[in-house]
Amino acid sequence: MDVPVKPRRYDASSRRAAARARREHVLVAAGTLFANHGYANTTVAALAEAAGVSAETVYKSFGGKSGLVRALWQKALEGAGPVPAELRSDALRKQKDPRVLVRGWARLATEVAPRVVPVLLLVRDAAVGDPAMRRLYDDMERARLERMTDNARHLADAGHLRPGVGLAGASDVLFAVSAPEMFELLVLRRGWPLDRYAGFVADTIAAALLPAAPAEP
């Protein structure tokens, strides 16, 4: 009597790992080509050739150029660490001292901004003549405003806002300070080092939103 042979379970982990590596390779190639040639002058065919994949793979994985830019933006927002920057930003809310909290947010900005601002500026410029990029730009700005409003709401709920500053005003200050144009002007154009930029962000938020610091004895 033959003993039935159990079918071998298919292990898809190596296939998924290869797909992730291929996706990462495409994103790296896209970031380089967009930075060097701009959005309009970069074709899917050129992206595929640079990444060593087919154009069909690019369309299948990202839906075209605008999908690639969206993926670059989402990856940039994660920052450099193994834990996404947004989660680390949320963890900072445990701080009881609002100035420590704001300085932590400013330090995170110096990690995320160099990655995300070039993507935002690319989208802003391409949005002038490309409807898909206009929609993406609107999505990016809407997401940034929602995030800054959430941060402002935490400051308000924790009692960190100075008297007379409401949620809307605090949201607008955070939205303005986090604008890609601010980073572009001070760091990319004026050449500020990142630590100086972080200090500016923290000082601006504290001066505009927080109660006066207690005088030292």
C-alpha positions in Angstrom: 0.0 0.0 0.0 1.5 3.3 -1.1 1.8 6.0 1.6 0.2 9.2 0.3 2.8 12.0 -0.2 1.8 15.3 1.3 2.0 18.1 -1.1 4.9 20.5 -0.4 3.7 23.8 0.8 4.6 26.6 -1.5 6.9 29.2 0.1 6.2 32.6 -1.4 8.6 34.5 0.9 11.5 34.5 -1.6 9.2 35.7 -4.3 7.8 38.5 -2.2 11.3 39.5 -1.2 12.3 39.7 -4.8 9.3 41.8 -5.6 10.1 44.2 -2.8 13.7 44.4 -4.0 12.6 45.1 -7.6 10.2 47.7 -6.4 12.9 49.4 -4.4 15.2 49.4 -7.4 12.6 51.0 -9.5 12.0 53.7 -6.9 15.7 54.5 -6.7 16.0 54.7 -10.4 12.9 56.9 -10.6 14.2 59.3 -7.9 17.5 59.7 -9.8 15.9 60.3 -13.2 13.3 62.7 -11.9 16.0 64.7 -10.1 18.3 64.9 -13.1 15.8 65.3 -15.9 12.5 66.5 -14.3 9.1 64.8 -14.5 8.0 65.7 -18.0 11.3 64.7 -19.6 11.4 61.3 -17.9 9.6 58.5 -19.7 8.4 55.2 -18.4 10.6 53.5 -20.9 13.7 55.3 -19.6 12.7 54.4 -16.0 12.3 50.8 -16.9 15.6 50.6 -18.7 17.4 52.3 -15.7 15.8 49.9 -13.3 16.4 46.8 -15.5 12.7 45.9 -15.7 10.1 46.1 -18.4 7.8 49.1 -18.9 4.9 46.7 -18.2 6.3 46.0 -14.8 6.4 49.7 -14.0 2.8 50.2 -15.0 1.7 47.1 -13.2 3.5 48.0 -10.0 2.9 51.8 -9.9 0.3 52.6 -12.6 2.7 55.0 -14.4 4.8 58.0 -13.6 2.3 59.7 -11.3 2.0 56.5 -9.3 5.7 56.3 -9.0 6.0 59.8 -7.7 3.2 59.0 -5.1 5.2 56.0 -4.0 8.4 58.1 -3.7 6.5 60.6 -1.6 5.1 57.9 0.8 8.5 56.3 1.1 10.2 59.7 1.8 7.6 60.4 4.6 8.9 57.3 6.5 12.2 59.0 7.1 15.5 57.1 7.7 14.8 54.8 10.6 13.2 51.4 10.8 10.2 53.0 12.5 8.2 55.4 10.3 8.7 59.0 11.2 5.0 59.5 11.8 4.9 56.9 14.5 8.0 58.5 16.1 6.4 61.9 15.9 3.3 60.5 17.7 5.5 58.9 20.4 7.0 62.3 21.1 3.6 63.4 22.4 4.3 61.7 25.6 6.6 64.6 26.5 5.2 66.8 29.2 7.3 69.7 28.4 6.0 71.3 25.1 9.4 72.8 24.3 11.0 69.3 24.4 8.1 68.1 22.2 8.5 70.9 19.6 12.3 70.3 19.5 11.7 66.7 18.8 9.3 67.5 16.0 12.0 69.9 14.6 14.6 67.2 14.7 12.3 64.8 12.8 11.8 67.6 10.2 15.5 67.6 9.5 15.3 63.9 8.8 12.2 63.8 6.7 12.4 67.2 4.8 15.6 66.4 2.8 13.8 63.3 1.5 10.3 64.6 1.0 10.8 68.2 -0.1 12.5 67.4 -3.5 9.5 65.2 -4.3 7.0 67.9 -3.3 8.8 70.5 -5.4 8.9 68.1 -8.3 5.1 67.6 -8.0 4.5 71.3 -7.6 6.3 72.2 -10.8 4.8 69.4 -12.8 1.3 70.2 -11.6 1.2 73.3 -13.8 0.7 71.3 -16.9 -0.2 67.8 -15.8 -3.7 67.1 -14.3 -2.6 63.8 -12.6 0.2 65.7 -10.8 -2.1 68.5 -9.9 -4.3 66.0 -8.2 -1.3 64.5 -6.4 -0.1 67.9 -5.3 -3.5 68.6 -3.8 -3.5 65.3 -2.1 0.0 66.0 -0.6 -1.0 69.4 0.7 -4.3 68.1 2.1 -2.4 65.3 3.9 0.1 67.8 5.3 -2.6 70.1 6.5 -4.4 67.2 8.2 -1.2 66.1 9.9 -0.4 69.6 11.1 -4.0 70.0 12.4 -3.6 66.7 14.3 -0.4 68.0 15.9 -2.1 71.3 16.7 -5.0 69.4 18.3 -2.6 67.6 20.5 -1.0 70.8 21.7 -4.5 72.2 22.4 -5.7 69.1 24.2 -2.6 69.0 26.3 -3.0 72.6 27.4 0.2 73.6 25.6 -1.1 76.5 23.6 -0.8 80.1 24.9 -4.0 81.9 25.8 -5.7 83.4 22.7 -4.3 80.8 20.3 -7.0 78.5 18.9 -6.8 75.3 17.0 -7.2 76.9 13.6 -4.4 79.4 14.2 -2.1 76.7 15.6 -2.8 74.5 12.6 -1.9 77.4 10.2 1.4 78.1 12.0 2.5 74.4 11.8 1.3 74.2 8.2 3.3 77.3 7.3 6.5 76.2 9.1 6.4 72.7 7.6 5.9 74.1 4.0 8.4 72.7 1.5 8.9 76.3 0.3 10.4 77.1 3.8 12.9 74.3 3.5 13.6 75.2 -0.1 14.3 78.9 0.8 16.4 78.4 3.9 18.3 75.1 3.2 18.4 74.6 -0.5 18.8 78.3 -1.5 20.4 80.0 1.5 22.5 77.0 2.5 21.4 76.7 6.1 22.8 73.6 7.8 20.1 71.3 9.1 20.7 72.0 12.8 20.1 75.7 12.2 16.9 74.9 10.3 15.8 72.7 13.2 16.4 75.5 15.6 14.4 77.9 13.4 11.5 75.5 13.2 11.4 74.9 17.0 11.9 78.6 17.9 9.2 79.7 15.5 6.6 77.3 16.8 7.5 78.0 20.4 7.3 81.8 19.9 4.0 81.6 18.0 2.1 79.0 19.9 3.5 78.2 23.4 3.3 80.2 26.6 6.4 82.2 27.6 9.1 80.1 29.1 9.4 80.6 32.9 12.3 82.9 33.8 15.4 81.3 35.1 16.2 82.0 38.8 
